[in-house]
């Protein structure tokens, strides 16, 4: 006898949503995770009344009303609007690139002046077909914006010079000729009040969960635990790296408690100089306007990934996508294993997209 209909490997958003919907439909689920907590990378911890985004800033944004209503059915989202600041040496610029950015950079006051400045720089460079990311970026936005706000940040993210990176990584760079600092164009945007861990708890209410549980060991000890497995870990790891390792970029987080009320005046400040080792500093209290005599900041350091490290971003270049297709061909033959999420499908997902994918997946399983 099978004890569960579904063994769900990974208590991140995909696993939580799948488990919730399956249980609601009368299916018995067991969720396991190797980490000591639920929520995956959206996990938050309360410290001094401030919800700390332990694995980096997670700002929920979507234009899909169905998904917005779905998440608000479990927790309340505030009206936080993401308006990051870019710091280059001692110069501060608004992101995304907009008229506030251009006015600060060149002293221009009209969209026509800003466009003329950018077009003039692009024309001076005379770049034909871009051979690499550096040439692509210069051709899209000109020298000043690229060198101050893109080049160093991108090189830190990828751990390589922009001249060594392929042009296709940056297909477009949005330039806004309005005074609008809202980073996202999506209609709905906010942060889960009380932290995202609360969202994960609500989704998993009444569902069996085991934490600090390694899948391979658990499966070996419980081979017949469930009729089907929903696997949200690394697909190449599931298959024992049969065709080789898929590449990822990793991150390292350095969180510090400061004896001051307000450290940087904004939730997110990007550091765009190559010489500064971290890409950004997050000041967590600004996400929910928390009142506290202290503050917490997190410096985010990009890192090369090696086996055993936490994989954050799939490297979706031609080589890795071809390798993933080999693993996907194996996955397509599985009758009782479903692969989902960022690692299971080797695809970067925003939060709303991973929820939509999980809903579509579970509805397909339930024949809806």
C-alpha positions as CSV (number, residue, x, y, z in Angstrom):
1,X,0.0,0.0,0.0
2,X,1.2,3.5,-0.9
3,X,1.0,5.9,2.1
4,X,0.8,9.0,0.0
5,X,-0.4,10.0,-3.5
6,X,2.5,12.5,-3.9
7,X,6.0,12.8,-2.4
8,X,6.9,16.4,-3.0
9,X,10.7,17.1,-2.9
10,X,11.3,20.7,-2.0
11,X,9.2,23.0,0.2
12,X,9.7,26.1,-2.1
13,X,6.9,27.9,-3.8
14,X,6.3,25.2,-6.5
15,X,6.2,22.4,-4.0
16,X,4.0,24.3,-1.5
17,X,1.4,25.3,-4.1
18,X,1.3,21.8,-5.7
19,X,0.9,20.2,-2.2
20,X,-1.9,22.7,-1.2
21,X,-3.9,22.1,-4.3
22,X,-3.4,18.4,-4.4
23,X,-4.5,18.0,-0.7
24,X,-7.5,20.3,-1.4
25,X,-8.5,17.8,-4.1
26,X,-8.3,14.9,-1.6
27,X,-4.8,13.7,-2.4
28,X,-2.4,12.8,0.4
29,X,0.9,14.6,0.2
30,X,4.3,14.4,2.0
31,X,6.6,17.4,1.5
32,X,10.3,16.9,2.2
33,X,13.2,19.4,2.1
34,X,16.9,19.1,2.8
35,X,16.9,22.5,4.5
36,X,15.7,23.0,8.1
37,X,12.9,25.3,7.0
38,X,10.0,25.6,4.6
39,X,9.7,28.3,1.9
40,X,12.8,27.6,-0.1
41,X,14.4,30.8,-1.2
42,X,11.5,33.0,-0.2
43,X,12.1,32.0,3.5
44,X,12.0,35.0,5.9
45,X,13.0,35.2,9.6
46,X,11.8,37.8,12.1
47,X,14.6,39.6,13.9
48,X,13.9,42.5,16.2
49,X,10.5,42.9,14.4
50,X,12.1,43.0,11.0
51,X,11.4,40.3,8.4
52,X,14.8,39.3,7.0
53,X,14.8,38.0,3.4
54,X,17.4,35.3,4.1
55,X,18.1,34.4,0.5
56,X,18.0,37.8,-1.0
57,X,15.2,40.3,-1.8
58,X,11.9,38.8,-3.0
59,X,9.5,41.4,-4.3
60,X,6.3,39.9,-5.6
61,X,5.1,41.4,-8.9
62,X,2.7,40.2,-11.5
63,X,0.2,41.3,-14.2
64,X,-1.8,38.1,-13.7
65,X,-4.8,38.9,-11.7
66,X,-5.5,35.2,-11.1
67,X,-2.1,34.8,-9.3
68,X,-2.5,38.1,-7.4
69,X,-5.8,37.0,-6.0
70,X,-4.4,33.5,-5.3
71,X,-1.6,34.7,-3.1
72,X,-3.7,37.3,-1.3
73,X,-6.1,34.5,-0.4
74,X,-3.4,33.3,2.1
75,X,-1.6,36.4,3.2
76,X,-2.0,40.2,2.8
77,X,0.4,42.0,0.5
78,X,1.4,45.6,1.2
79,X,1.9,48.3,-1.5
80,X,5.7,48.2,-1.6
81,X,7.0,49.6,-4.9
82,X,10.5,48.6,-5.9
83,X,12.6,51.7,-6.7
84,X,16.2,50.6,-6.4
85,X,19.2,53.0,-6.3
86,X,22.4,52.4,-8.2
87,X,25.6,53.6,-6.6
88,X,28.7,54.1,-8.8
89,X,31.6,55.4,-6.7
90,X,29.9,58.3,-4.9
91,X,27.3,59.0,-7.5
92,X,23.7,57.8,-6.9
93,X,21.3,57.1,-9.8
94,X,17.7,55.9,-10.0
95,X,16.8,52.6,-11.5
96,X,15.4,51.6,-13.9
97,X,17.1,53.9,-16.4
98,X,14.7,56.9,-16.6
99,X,14.7,60.6,-16.8
100,X,15.8,60.9,-13.2
101,X,18.8,58.8,-14.1
102,X,19.6,60.8,-17.3
103,X,19.1,64.2,-15.6
104,X,21.5,63.3,-12.8
105,X,24.1,61.9,-15.3
106,X,24.0,64.7,-17.9
107,X,22.0,67.6,-16.6
108,X,19.3,67.1,-19.3
109,X,15.7,68.0,-18.5
110,X,13.7,66.7,-21.5
111,X,13.2,63.3,-23.1
112,X,14.4,64.8,-26.4
113,X,17.7,65.9,-24.8
114,X,18.2,62.5,-23.2
115,X,17.5,60.6,-26.4
116,X,19.9,62.9,-28.3
117,X,22.7,62.2,-25.8
118,X,22.2,58.4,-25.9
119,X,21.9,58.4,-29.7
120,X,25.0,60.5,-30.1
121,X,27.1,58.2,-27.9
122,X,25.9,55.1,-29.8
123,X,26.7,56.8,-33.2
124,X,30.2,57.8,-32.0
125,X,30.9,54.1,-31.1
126,X,30.0,52.9,-34.6
127,X,29.4,49.3,-33.5
128,X,28.1,46.9,-36.2
129,X,27.0,43.4,-35.2
130,X,28.0,43.1,-31.5
131,X,30.6,40.3,-30.9
132,X,30.1,40.2,-27.1
133,X,28.0,41.5,-24.3
134,X,30.1,44.7,-23.9
135,X,29.5,45.7,-27.5
136,X,25.8,44.8,-27.2
137,X,25.4,47.0,-24.1
138,X,27.3,49.9,-25.7
139,X,25.2,49.7,-28.8
140,X,21.9,49.7,-26.8
141,X,22.6,52.5,-24.3
142,X,25.8,54.3,-25.1
143,X,29.0,54.6,-23.1
144,X,28.0,56.5,-19.9
145,X,25.0,54.3,-18.9
146,X,26.8,51.1,-19.8
147,X,30.1,51.8,-18.1
148,X,28.6,53.4,-14.9
149,X,25.5,51.2,-14.4
150,X,25.8,48.0,-16.3
151,X,29.4,46.8,-16.9
152,X,30.8,46.3,-13.4
153,X,27.5,44.9,-12.0
154,X,27.2,42.4,-14.9
155,X,30.9,41.3,-14.5
156,X,30.3,40.6,-10.8
157,X,27.2,38.7,-11.5
158,X,28.8,36.4,-14.1
159,X,32.4,36.4,-12.7
160,X,33.7,37.3,-16.2
161,X,34.6,40.3,-18.3
162,X,31.7,41.7,-20.4
163,X,34.0,41.3,-23.4
164,X,34.1,37.5,-22.7
165,X,30.3,37.1,-22.3
166,X,28.0,36.4,-25.3
167,X,26.0,39.3,-26.7
168,X,22.6,37.4,-26.3
169,X,22.7,37.6,-22.5
170,X,21.4,41.2,-22.9
171,X,18.7,41.3,-25.6
172,X,17.4,44.7,-24.6
173,X,17.9,47.4,-22.0
174,X,14.8,49.3,-21.2
175,X,15.2,53.1,-21.4
176,X,12.3,55.1,-19.9
177,X,12.0,58.6,-21.0
178,X,9.6,59.4,-18.1
179,X,10.3,60.4,-14.4
180,X,9.2,57.0,-13.2
181,X,11.3,55.0,-10.6
182,X,9.0,52.0,-10.4
183,X,11.3,49.1,-11.4
184,X,8.5,46.8,-12.5
185,X,5.9,47.4,-15.1
186,X,3.5,44.9,-13.6
187,X,0.1,46.0,-12.4
188,X,0.4,44.3,-9.0
189,X,3.3,44.6,-6.7
190,X,4.1,44.2,-3.0
191,X,5.6,42.2,-0.1
192,X,3.9,39.6,2.0
193,X,3.0,41.3,5.3
194,X,4.5,39.3,8.2
195,X,7.1,37.6,5.8
196,X,6.9,35.0,3.1
197,X,7.4,32.2,5.5
198,X,3.8,32.9,6.6
199,X,2.7,32.3,3.0
200,X,4.5,28.9,2.9
201,X,3.0,28.0,6.3
202,X,-0.6,28.7,5.1
203,X,0.0,26.7,1.9
204,X,1.2,23.7,3.9
205,X,-1.3,23.8,6.7
206,X,-2.4,20.3,7.5
207,X,0.1,18.7,5.2
208,X,2.8,16.3,6.4
209,X,6.3,17.9,6.2
210,X,9.7,16.5,7.0
211,X,12.7,18.9,7.1
212,X,16.4,18.2,7.1
213,X,15.6,15.3,4.8
214,X,17.8,14.3,1.9
215,X,15.8,12.9,-1.0
216,X,18.2,10.1,-2.1
217,X,18.5,8.7,1.4
218,X,14.8,9.1,2.1
219,X,13.8,7.4,-1.1
220,X,16.3,4.5,-0.5
221,X,14.7,3.9,2.9
222,X,11.1,4.5,1.7
223,X,11.0,3.2,-1.9
224,X,7.2,2.8,-1.9
225,X,6.2,5.9,0.1
226,X,4.2,7.5,-2.7
227,X,2.5,6.8,-6.0
228,X,4.2,9.7,-7.7
229,X,7.1,12.1,-6.9
230,X,7.1,15.8,-7.6
231,X,10.8,16.7,-7.8
232,X,11.8,20.4,-7.6
233,X,15.6,19.9,-7.0
234,X,18.3,19.9,-9.7
235,X,17.3,17.6,-12.6
236,X,21.0,16.7,-13.3
237,X,21.5,15.7,-9.7
238,X,18.3,13.5,-9.8
239,X,19.9,11.6,-12.7
240,X,23.3,11.3,-11.0
241,X,24.9,13.9,-13.4
242,X,24.7,11.2,-16.1
243,X,25.4,13.6,-18.9
244,X,27.5,16.0,-16.8
245,X,26.7,19.0,-14.6
246,X,24.5,21.9,-15.6
247,X,26.0,25.2,-14.7
248,X,24.6,27.6,-12.2
249,X,25.6,30.9,-10.5
250,X,25.5,30.9,-6.8
251,X,25.2,33.7,-4.1
252,X,26.7,34.4,-0.7
253,X,24.8,36.5,1.8
254,X,26.4,38.5,4.6
255,X,23.8,39.8,7.0
256,X,24.7,42.4,9.7
257,X,22.7,44.0,12.6
258,X,23.4,47.7,12.9
259,X,22.7,49.9,15.9
260,X,21.0,52.6,13.8
261,X,17.4,53.1,12.7
262,X,18.1,53.7,9.0
263,X,21.3,52.8,7.2
264,X,20.8,53.5,3.5
265,X,17.3,55.0,3.2
266,X,16.2,52.5,0.6
267,X,15.4,48.8,0.5
268,X,17.8,48.0,-2.4
269,X,21.0,49.8,-3.4
270,X,23.0,48.3,-6.3
271,X,26.8,48.7,-6.3
272,X,27.8,48.9,-9.9
273,X,31.6,49.3,-9.6
274,X,33.5,46.2,-10.4
275,X,35.9,46.9,-7.5
276,X,33.1,46.6,-4.9
277,X,32.8,42.8,-4.4
278,X,29.1,42.7,-3.6
279,X,26.4,43.6,-6.1
280,X,23.9,45.1,-3.7
281,X,23.0,45.9,-0.1
282,X,19.4,45.1,1.0
283,X,18.0,47.0,4.1
284,X,15.2,44.7,5.1
285,X,13.1,47.0,7.3
286,X,12.2,49.2,4.3
287,X,10.2,46.4,2.6
288,X,7.5,46.6,5.3
289,X,8.3,50.0,6.8
290,X,9.2,48.2,10.1
291,X,9.6,50.3,13.2
292,X,12.7,49.3,15.1
293,X,15.7,51.1,16.8
294,X,18.0,48.8,14.9
295,X,18.3,47.7,11.3
296,X,19.6,44.7,9.3
297,X,21.5,44.9,6.1
298,X,22.5,42.0,3.7
299,X,25.4,42.3,1.3
300,X,24.9,40.0,-1.7
301,X,28.0,38.4,-3.3
302,X,27.8,36.5,-6.6
303,X,29.8,33.3,-6.6
304,X,30.8,30.6,-8.9
305,X,28.8,27.4,-8.3
306,X,30.3,24.0,-7.6
307,X,28.6,20.8,-6.5
308,X,27.4,21.1,-3.0
309,X,26.8,24.9,-3.2
310,X,23.3,26.4,-3.4
311,X,22.3,26.9,-7.1
312,X,20.5,30.1,-7.6
313,X,20.6,31.0,-11.3
314,X,20.7,28.6,-14.2
315,X,23.2,29.6,-16.9
316,X,20.9,29.3,-19.9
317,X,23.4,29.6,-22.6
318,X,23.5,27.4,-25.7
319,X,25.7,24.7,-24.2
320,X,23.7,24.3,-21.0
321,X,20.4,24.4,-22.7
322,X,21.5,21.6,-25.0
323,X,22.6,19.6,-22.0
324,X,19.3,20.2,-20.2
325,X,17.4,18.9,-23.3
326,X,19.2,15.6,-22.7
327,X,18.0,15.4,-19.1
328,X,14.5,16.6,-20.2
329,X,14.3,13.7,-22.7
330,X,14.8,11.3,-19.7
331,X,12.3,13.2,-17.6
332,X,9.7,13.0,-20.4
333,X,9.9,9.2,-20.2
334,X,9.1,9.1,-16.5
335,X,5.6,7.9,-15.6
336,X,5.7,8.6,-11.9
337,X,8.1,11.6,-11.6
338,X,7.1,15.2,-12.3
339,X,9.9,17.8,-12.5
340,X,9.0,21.4,-11.6
341,X,10.4,24.7,-10.5
342,X,13.6,26.6,-11.3
343,X,15.9,23.7,-10.7
344,X,13.7,20.9,-12.0
345,X,13.1,22.7,-15.2
346,X,16.5,24.6,-15.4
347,X,14.7,27.9,-15.9
348,X,14.7,31.1,-14.0
349,X,11.2,31.8,-12.7
350,X,9.8,35.0,-11.0
351,X,7.5,34.1,-8.1
352,X,4.3,34.7,-9.9
353,X,5.5,32.5,-12.8
354,X,6.5,29.6,-10.6
355,X,3.0,29.7,-8.8
356,X,1.3,29.7,-12.2
357,X,3.5,26.8,-13.4
358,X,2.7,24.8,-10.2
359,X,-1.1,25.5,-10.6
360,X,-1.0,24.4,-14.2
361,X,1.0,21.3,-13.3
362,X,-1.3,20.2,-10.4
363,X,-4.4,20.9,-12.5
364,X,-3.0,18.7,-15.3
365,X,-2.4,15.9,-12.7
366,X,-5.9,16.2,-11.3
367,X,-7.4,16.3,-14.8
368,X,-8.9,19.8,-14.4
